């Protein structure tokens, strides 16, 4: 198998990413309900969900410069430390404001690990294998979301939210320990030429049409994912449809399953047929499936729709960082991935806030329609994407 040629440092990083994603997926699908329990309502719930992304956005672009100056290993370690401490402090929050602050602290750690690890992967592989490698990396990473999302309802119903958050912090700490004892990652550190973030570098990165196309698609997808699936849908499923926490967790687990299947498959597909067809598929089907969620009421139908949505959103996820990296010179890849990730942070901030406002003023169905339209509006631009040789 071609995977036998991949360096050991790549697989160690995959394991760390898997454990870290598992720890966050145990609570994220039902976070909006926890925000309700500590006294949040309306836009306060949206702010709590968005808080994690508010701090992430500050470090996404600088993360490329940080990795260029200090290497990949140290920033990733610091990122996991901040993530672990932030999750633990989530468990101690007693009101929406405290929960927002601890989510912000947690968010500072994410770019230092996830953005830098993605840049690390793009630097380890050439264009012929980059899509497959990124798909494998993100596929293994999001196996954690299948386990975490599927069992989130059961674990929270058994332990309660606070004890579940403490469990999440322990799991995140385990990922940190694995990384600390991973000398292979240190040995394979690849440094880019740039050591400072200049305006000319940013201008050069923003000249790339392909980068802006995938960034816009990613913005819309994260607006839907965090605004609908992680904010509106859990409350809608619990209060309007009468689903239990366990049932909501299983539905979200179905999405994660579809997501991971897509991660493993779509990177290889993109290497064979091109990046654009995969991105167009992801945008079109995610937009249509988002609309269908608003009309489905049965557990079985919602599970099927959200499973398929996982496949289509996975196509957007796996191809976007690859296109971002390939759209600029190698020395700018860290910055390009930081720009792309900044757009999905923006979508993750805007989504929960906008969707809670729409829900309060226009109702639940308007949320699903709005998110669908945001996604489908990307079709003309994705069709204009130019494949790189």
C-alpha positions as CSV (number, residue, x, y, z in Angstrom):
1,X,0.0,0.0,0.0
2,X,1.1,3.5,-0.7
3,X,0.5,4.4,3.0
4,X,3.6,2.3,3.9
5,X,5.8,5.0,2.4
6,X,4.3,7.7,4.7
7,X,6.7,8.8,7.5
8,X,6.0,7.7,11.1
9,X,5.7,11.3,12.2
10,X,2.6,11.6,10.0
11,X,0.9,8.7,11.7
12,X,1.8,10.0,15.2
13,X,0.3,13.3,14.3
14,X,-2.8,11.5,13.1
15,X,-3.2,9.8,16.4
16,X,-2.8,13.0,18.4
17,X,-5.4,14.7,16.1
18,X,-7.8,11.8,16.6
19,X,-7.6,11.9,20.4
20,X,-7.9,15.7,20.4
21,X,-11.0,15.6,18.2
22,X,-12.5,12.9,20.3
23,X,-12.2,15.0,23.4
24,X,-13.9,18.0,21.9
25,X,-16.6,16.0,20.1
26,X,-17.9,14.6,23.4
27,X,-19.4,18.0,24.3
28,X,-19.6,20.2,21.2
29,X,-22.7,18.6,19.7
30,X,-24.7,19.5,22.8
31,X,-22.9,22.6,23.9
32,X,-25.8,24.9,23.2
33,X,-27.9,22.9,25.7
34,X,-25.2,23.3,28.3
35,X,-25.2,27.0,27.6
36,X,-29.0,27.0,28.3
37,X,-28.4,25.2,31.6
38,X,-26.0,27.9,32.9
39,X,-28.5,30.6,32.2
40,X,-27.9,31.4,28.5
41,X,-30.7,32.3,26.1
42,X,-31.0,33.5,22.5
43,X,-27.9,35.3,21.3
44,X,-26.1,34.4,24.5
45,X,-26.1,30.8,23.4
46,X,-24.9,31.9,20.0
47,X,-22.0,33.8,21.6
48,X,-21.0,30.9,23.7
49,X,-20.8,28.6,20.7
50,X,-19.0,31.3,18.7
51,X,-16.6,32.3,21.5
52,X,-14.2,29.4,20.7
53,X,-14.0,30.7,17.1
54,X,-13.6,34.3,18.1
55,X,-10.1,33.7,19.6
56,X,-9.1,31.2,16.9
57,X,-9.4,33.8,14.2
58,X,-6.7,35.9,15.8
59,X,-4.1,33.2,15.4
60,X,-5.0,31.5,12.1
61,X,-2.9,33.7,9.8
62,X,-0.1,34.3,12.3
63,X,0.2,30.5,12.9
64,X,2.0,30.2,9.6
65,X,4.5,32.7,10.7
66,X,4.9,31.1,14.1
67,X,5.6,27.7,12.5
68,X,8.1,29.3,10.2
69,X,10.0,30.9,13.0
70,X,9.7,28.3,15.8
71,X,9.1,25.1,13.9
72,X,6.0,22.9,14.1
73,X,6.6,21.0,17.3
74,X,6.7,23.7,20.0
75,X,3.6,25.6,18.8
76,X,1.6,22.4,18.6
77,X,2.5,21.5,22.1
78,X,1.4,24.9,23.4
79,X,-1.8,24.6,21.4
80,X,-2.7,21.4,23.1
81,X,-1.9,22.8,26.6
82,X,-4.3,25.8,26.0
83,X,-6.9,23.4,24.6
84,X,-6.7,21.1,27.7
85,X,-6.8,23.9,30.2
86,X,-9.6,25.7,28.4
87,X,-11.8,22.5,28.3
88,X,-11.2,21.9,32.1
89,X,-12.2,25.5,32.9
90,X,-15.4,25.0,30.8
91,X,-16.5,22.6,33.5
92,X,-16.2,25.3,36.2
93,X,-18.3,27.9,34.5
94,X,-21.4,28.9,36.3
95,X,-22.9,31.5,33.9
96,X,-22.8,32.3,30.2
97,X,-20.1,34.9,30.6
98,X,-17.7,32.6,32.3
99,X,-18.4,29.9,29.8
100,X,-17.8,32.3,27.0
101,X,-14.4,33.3,28.5
102,X,-13.2,29.7,28.9
103,X,-14.3,28.9,25.4
104,X,-12.2,31.8,24.2
105,X,-9.2,30.5,26.0
106,X,-9.8,27.0,24.5
107,X,-10.0,28.6,21.1
108,X,-6.5,30.1,21.3
109,X,-5.1,26.6,21.3
110,X,-6.8,25.3,18.2
111,X,-4.8,27.2,15.4
112,X,-1.5,26.4,17.1
113,X,-2.2,22.7,16.8
114,X,-4.7,22.2,13.9
115,X,-3.5,24.9,11.5
116,X,0.1,24.1,12.0
117,X,-0.4,20.4,11.8
118,X,-2.2,20.9,8.5
119,X,0.7,22.9,7.2
120,X,3.0,20.2,8.4
121,X,1.1,17.6,6.4
122,X,1.1,19.7,3.2
123,X,4.9,20.2,3.5
124,X,5.5,16.4,4.0
125,X,3.9,15.4,0.7
126,X,4.2,16.4,-3.0
127,X,1.2,17.3,-5.1
128,X,0.7,13.7,-6.4
129,X,0.0,12.4,-2.9
130,X,-1.1,15.5,-1.0
131,X,-4.8,15.1,-1.5
132,X,-4.7,11.4,-0.3
133,X,-2.5,12.3,2.7
134,X,-4.7,15.2,3.7
135,X,-7.8,13.0,3.4
136,X,-6.2,10.2,5.5
137,X,-5.0,12.7,8.1
138,X,-8.4,14.4,8.4
139,X,-10.2,11.0,8.1
140,X,-8.3,9.6,11.1
141,X,-8.7,12.9,12.9
142,X,-12.5,12.8,12.5
143,X,-12.9,9.2,13.5
144,X,-12.7,10.9,16.9
145,X,-15.9,12.8,16.0
146,X,-17.7,9.6,15.2
147,X,-17.0,8.1,18.6
148,X,-17.4,11.4,20.5
149,X,-20.6,12.6,18.8
150,X,-22.2,9.2,18.9
151,X,-21.6,8.7,22.6
152,X,-22.0,12.4,23.7
153,X,-25.6,12.0,24.6
154,X,-25.1,8.8,26.6
155,X,-22.0,10.1,28.4
156,X,-23.6,13.5,29.3
157,X,-26.8,11.8,30.4
158,X,-24.7,9.5,32.7
159,X,-22.1,11.9,34.0
160,X,-23.8,15.3,33.5
161,X,-22.2,18.1,31.5
162,X,-19.5,19.2,34.0
163,X,-18.1,15.7,34.6
164,X,-18.1,15.1,30.9
165,X,-16.1,18.2,30.4
166,X,-13.5,17.0,32.9
167,X,-13.3,13.7,31.0
168,X,-12.8,15.7,27.8
169,X,-9.9,17.6,29.4
170,X,-8.2,14.3,30.5
171,X,-8.5,13.0,26.9
172,X,-7.0,16.2,25.5
173,X,-4.2,15.9,28.0
174,X,-3.6,12.4,26.6
175,X,-3.1,13.8,23.2
176,X,-0.6,16.3,24.6
177,X,1.4,13.5,26.3
178,X,1.6,11.5,23.0
179,X,2.9,14.6,21.2
180,X,5.5,15.3,24.0
181,X,7.0,11.8,23.5
182,X,7.0,11.9,19.7
183,X,10.6,12.6,18.6
184,X,9.7,11.7,15.0
185,X,7.7,14.9,14.7
186,X,10.6,16.9,15.8
187,X,13.0,15.3,13.4
188,X,10.6,15.9,10.4
189,X,10.1,19.6,11.1
190,X,10.2,21.4,7.8
191,X,10.6,25.2,8.1
192,X,9.5,27.6,5.4
193,X,11.6,30.4,4.2
194,X,9.5,33.2,5.7
195,X,10.2,34.4,9.2
196,X,7.9,37.4,9.4
197,X,4.5,38.4,8.2
198,X,4.7,41.1,5.7
199,X,2.1,43.1,3.8
200,X,3.6,42.0,0.5
201,X,3.3,38.3,1.6
202,X,-0.4,38.8,2.4
203,X,-1.0,40.7,-0.8
204,X,0.6,37.8,-2.7
205,X,-1.6,35.3,-1.0
206,X,-4.8,37.2,-1.5
207,X,-4.1,37.4,-5.2
208,X,-5.0,33.8,-5.5
209,X,-8.5,33.4,-6.9
210,X,-8.6,29.7,-6.0
211,X,-7.8,30.5,-2.4
212,X,-10.6,33.0,-2.2
213,X,-13.0,30.5,-3.8
214,X,-12.4,27.8,-1.3
215,X,-12.3,30.3,1.5
216,X,-15.8,31.5,0.6
217,X,-17.1,28.0,0.3
218,X,-15.6,27.1,3.7
219,X,-17.1,30.2,5.3
220,X,-20.6,29.2,4.1
221,X,-20.1,25.6,5.2
222,X,-19.0,26.6,8.7
223,X,-21.8,29.1,9.0
224,X,-24.1,26.2,8.4
225,X,-22.3,23.6,10.6
226,X,-21.8,25.8,13.7
227,X,-24.9,27.9,13.2
228,X,-27.3,25.1,12.4
229,X,-25.9,21.7,13.4
230,X,-24.1,22.8,16.6
231,X,-26.5,25.6,17.7
232,X,-30.0,25.6,16.3
233,X,-30.5,21.9,15.6
234,X,-29.8,20.4,19.1
235,X,-32.3,22.8,20.7
236,X,-34.8,22.3,17.9
237,X,-34.5,18.5,18.1
238,X,-34.9,18.5,21.9
239,X,-37.6,21.1,22.4
240,X,-39.6,20.9,19.1
241,X,-39.2,17.3,18.0
242,X,-38.9,15.8,21.5
243,X,-35.7,13.9,20.9
244,X,-33.6,12.7,23.9
245,X,-29.9,13.7,24.3
246,X,-29.0,10.2,23.3
247,X,-30.9,10.4,20.1
248,X,-29.4,13.8,19.2
249,X,-25.9,12.4,19.9
250,X,-26.6,9.4,17.6
251,X,-27.8,11.8,14.8
252,X,-24.6,13.8,15.1
253,X,-22.6,10.7,15.2
254,X,-24.2,9.7,11.8
255,X,-22.9,13.0,10.4
256,X,-19.4,12.2,11.7
257,X,-19.5,8.8,10.1
258,X,-20.4,10.3,6.7
259,X,-17.8,12.9,7.3
260,X,-15.0,10.4,7.9
261,X,-16.0,8.2,5.0
262,X,-15.8,11.3,2.8
263,X,-12.4,12.2,4.3
264,X,-10.9,8.8,3.4
265,X,-12.4,8.8,-0.1
266,X,-12.5,12.3,-1.4
267,X,-8.8,13.1,-1.1
268,X,-8.0,10.2,-3.4
269,X,-10.9,11.1,-5.8
270,X,-9.6,14.6,-6.0
271,X,-6.1,13.4,-6.8
272,X,-7.6,11.3,-9.7
273,X,-10.3,13.6,-11.2
274,X,-9.3,17.0,-10.0
275,X,-10.1,19.4,-7.1
276,X,-13.0,21.3,-8.7
277,X,-15.5,18.5,-9.2
278,X,-15.1,17.5,-5.5
279,X,-15.6,21.0,-4.3
280,X,-18.7,21.6,-6.5
281,X,-20.2,18.3,-5.3
282,X,-19.6,19.4,-1.7
283,X,-21.2,22.8,-2.1
284,X,-24.3,21.7,-4.1
285,X,-25.2,18.8,-2.0
286,X,-24.5,20.4,1.4
287,X,-26.8,23.3,0.4
288,X,-29.7,21.0,-0.6
289,X,-29.3,18.7,2.4
290,X,-29.3,21.7,4.8
291,X,-32.7,22.7,3.4
292,X,-34.1,19.2,3.8
293,X,-33.1,19.1,7.5
294,X,-35.7,21.8,8.2
295,X,-38.5,19.7,6.8
296,X,-37.6,16.3,8.2
297,X,-39.2,15.3,11.6
298,X,-38.5,11.6,12.1
299,X,-35.3,10.2,13.7
300,X,-34.6,7.9,10.9
301,X,-35.0,10.5,8.1
302,X,-32.9,13.1,9.9
303,X,-30.2,10.5,10.6
304,X,-30.0,9.7,6.9
305,X,-30.0,13.3,5.8
306,X,-27.4,14.4,8.2
307,X,-25.3,11.3,7.4
308,X,-25.3,12.4,3.7
309,X,-24.5,16.0,4.8
310,X,-21.5,14.6,6.5
311,X,-20.3,13.1,3.2
312,X,-20.8,16.4,1.3
313,X,-19.3,18.7,4.0
314,X,-16.4,16.3,4.2
315,X,-15.7,16.9,0.5
316,X,-15.4,20.6,1.2
317,X,-13.2,20.0,4.2
318,X,-10.7,17.7,2.6
319,X,-10.2,19.6,-0.6
320,X,-10.1,23.2,0.7
321,X,-6.7,23.1,2.6
322,X,-5.2,21.2,-0.4
323,X,-6.3,23.9,-2.8
324,X,-5.2,26.6,-0.4
325,X,-1.7,25.1,-0.1
326,X,-1.4,24.6,-3.9
327,X,-2.7,28.1,-4.8
328,X,0.5,29.8,-3.6
329,X,4.3,29.4,-3.6
330,X,5.6,26.8,-1.1
331,X,7.0,29.5,1.2
332,X,3.5,31.0,1.5
333,X,1.6,27.8,2.3
334,X,1.4,28.4,6.1
335,X,0.0,31.9,5.5
336,X,-2.4,30.6,2.8
337,X,-3.8,27.9,5.1
338,X,-4.1,30.5,7.8
339,X,-6.2,32.6,5.5
340,X,-8.4,29.7,4.6
341,X,-8.9,28.8,8.2
342,X,-9.6,32.4,9.1
343,X,-12.6,32.2,6.8
344,X,-14.0,29.1,8.5
345,X,-13.5,30.8,11.8
346,X,-15.5,33.7,10.5
347,X,-18.3,31.4,9.5
348,X,-18.2,29.7,12.9
349,X,-18.5,33.1,14.6
350,X,-21.2,34.5,12.3
351,X,-23.2,31.3,12.1
352,X,-24.3,30.8,15.7
353,X,-25.0,34.5,16.2
354,X,-26.9,35.1,12.9
355,X,-28.9,31.9,13.2
356,X,-30.0,32.6,16.7
357,X,-31.1,36.1,15.6
358,X,-33.0,34.6,12.6
359,X,-34.6,32.0,14.8
360,X,-35.9,34.5,17.3
361,X,-37.2,36.9,14.6
362,X,-38.3,34.6,11.8
363,X,-38.5,31.1,13.2
364,X,-36.6,27.8,12.9
365,X,-37.4,27.0,9.3
366,X,-35.9,30.4,8.2
367,X,-32.6,29.3,9.7
368,X,-32.4,26.2,7.5
369,X,-33.4,28.1,4.4
370,X,-30.9,30.9,5.0
371,X,-28.0,28.5,5.6
372,X,-28.9,26.6,2.4
373,X,-28.9,29.8,0.3
374,X,-25.5,30.8,1.7
375,X,-24.1,27.6,0.5
376,X,-25.7,27.5,-2.9
377,X,-24.6,31.0,-3.6
378,X,-21.1,29.6,-4.0
379,X,-21.9,27.5,-7.0
380,X,-20.9,30.2,-9.7
381,X,-17.5,30.8,-8.1
382,X,-16.6,27.2,-7.6
383,X,-17.4,26.5,-11.2
384,X,-14.7,29.1,-12.1
385,X,-12.0,27.4,-10.1
386,X,-8.9,26.7,-12.2
387,X,-7.1,23.4,-11.6
388,X,-3.3,23.7,-10.9
389,X,-0.9,21.4,-12.7
